[in-house]
């Protein structure tokens, strides 16, 4: 349950206007739960690479930023379909 709660906070922080919809979807919608977990993992990976001093870090940061953007679009699509 802790992972789902972390996902809730990240998504609510990004989409505060959809708080009630987020809570409802995380309770009842398996595809939304999956994309929410993907979002949490991506955000965590991005944070890791942003702190990394390795040579490949800048490339990884760009990749994870793009992936995070795509996941945000997918999440927003779920939110708008329900509202």
JOJOQUI-V177850 format. One record per pair of residues at least 12 apart in sequence whose ideal C-beta (glycine too) atoms are under 10 Angstrom apart, sorted by the first residue. I is the first residue (numbers start at 0). J is the second residue. D is the distance in whole Angstrom. If there is no record, write none. Layout:
BEGIN
i=I j=J d=D
i=I j=J d=D
END
This chain:
BEGIN
i=2 j=32 d=10
i=2 j=35 d=9
i=2 j=36 d=6
i=2 j=39 d=7
i=2 j=40 d=9
i=3 j=25 d=6
i=3 j=26 d=10
i=3 j=32 d=7
i=3 j=35 d=7
i=3 j=36 d=8
i=3 j=39 d=9
i=4 j=25 d=9
i=4 j=39 d=10
i=5 j=35 d=9
i=5 j=36 d=9
i=5 j=39 d=6
i=5 j=42 d=9
i=5 j=43 d=9
i=6 j=21 d=9
i=6 j=25 d=7
i=6 j=31 d=10
i=6 j=32 d=8
i=6 j=34 d=9
i=6 j=35 d=4
i=6 j=36 d=6
i=6 j=37 d=9
i=6 j=38 d=7
i=6 j=39 d=4
i=6 j=40 d=9
i=6 j=42 d=9
i=6 j=74 d=10
i=7 j=21 d=7
i=7 j=22 d=7
i=7 j=25 d=6
i=7 j=35 d=8
i=7 j=39 d=9
i=8 j=21 d=10
i=8 j=39 d=9
i=9 j=35 d=8
i=9 j=38 d=6
i=9 j=39 d=6
i=9 j=41 d=10
i=9 j=42 d=6
i=9 j=43 d=9
i=9 j=74 d=10
i=10 j=22 d=10
i=10 j=24 d=9
i=10 j=25 d=8
i=10 j=31 d=9
i=10 j=34 d=9
i=10 j=35 d=6
i=10 j=38 d=6
i=10 j=39 d=8
i=10 j=42 d=10
i=10 j=70 d=10
i=10 j=71 d=9
i=10 j=74 d=6
i=10 j=77 d=10
i=10 j=78 d=9
i=11 j=25 d=10
i=12 j=42 d=10
i=13 j=38 d=8
i=13 j=42 d=9
i=13 j=67 d=9
i=13 j=70 d=10
i=13 j=71 d=6
i=13 j=74 d=8
i=13 j=75 d=9
i=14 j=71 d=8
i=14 j=74 d=7
i=14 j=75 d=7
i=14 j=78 d=6
i=16 j=78 d=9
i=16 j=82 d=9
i=17 j=74 d=9
i=17 j=75 d=8
i=17 j=77 d=9
i=17 j=78 d=5
i=17 j=79 d=9
i=17 j=81 d=9
i=17 j=82 d=7
i=19 j=81 d=10
i=19 j=82 d=9
i=20 j=77 d=8
i=20 j=78 d=5
i=20 j=79 d=9
i=20 j=80 d=10
i=20 j=81 d=5
i=20 j=82 d=6
i=21 j=35 d=8
i=21 j=74 d=9
i=21 j=77 d=9
i=21 j=78 d=7
i=21 j=81 d=9
i=23 j=81 d=7
i=24 j=74 d=9
i=24 j=77 d=6
i=24 j=78 d=7
i=24 j=80 d=10
i=24 j=81 d=6
i=27 j=81 d=10
i=28 j=77 d=7
i=28 j=80 d=10
i=28 j=81 d=8
i=30 j=73 d=9
i=30 j=77 d=7
i=31 j=73 d=9
i=31 j=74 d=8
i=31 j=77 d=5
i=31 j=78 d=9
i=31 j=80 d=10
i=31 j=81 d=9
i=34 j=70 d=6
i=34 j=71 d=10
i=34 j=73 d=5
i=34 j=74 d=6
i=34 j=76 d=9
i=34 j=77 d=7
i=35 j=70 d=9
i=35 j=73 d=10
i=35 j=74 d=7
i=35 j=77 d=9
i=37 j=66 d=9
i=37 j=67 d=10
i=37 j=69 d=10
i=37 j=70 d=6
i=37 j=73 d=9
i=37 j=74 d=9
i=38 j=66 d=9
i=38 j=67 d=7
i=38 j=69 d=10
i=38 j=70 d=5
i=38 j=71 d=7
i=38 j=73 d=9
i=38 j=74 d=6
i=39 j=70 d=10
i=40 j=63 d=10
i=40 j=66 d=10
i=40 j=70 d=9
i=41 j=62 d=10
i=41 j=63 d=6
i=41 j=64 d=9
i=41 j=65 d=10
i=41 j=66 d=5
i=41 j=67 d=5
i=41 j=68 d=10
i=41 j=69 d=9
i=41 j=70 d=6
i=41 j=71 d=10
i=42 j=63 d=8
i=42 j=66 d=10
i=42 j=67 d=6
i=42 j=70 d=9
i=43 j=63 d=9
i=44 j=59 d=8
i=44 j=60 d=10
i=44 j=62 d=9
i=44 j=63 d=5
i=44 j=66 d=8
i=44 j=67 d=9
i=45 j=59 d=8
i=45 j=60 d=7
i=45 j=61 d=10
i=45 j=62 d=9
i=45 j=63 d=4
i=45 j=64 d=6
i=45 j=66 d=8
i=45 j=67 d=6
i=46 j=60 d=10
i=46 j=63 d=9
i=47 j=59 d=9
i=47 j=60 d=10
i=47 j=63 d=9
i=48 j=60 d=5
i=48 j=61 d=9
i=48 j=62 d=8
i=48 j=63 d=6
i=48 j=64 d=9
i=49 j=63 d=9
i=49 j=64 d=9
END
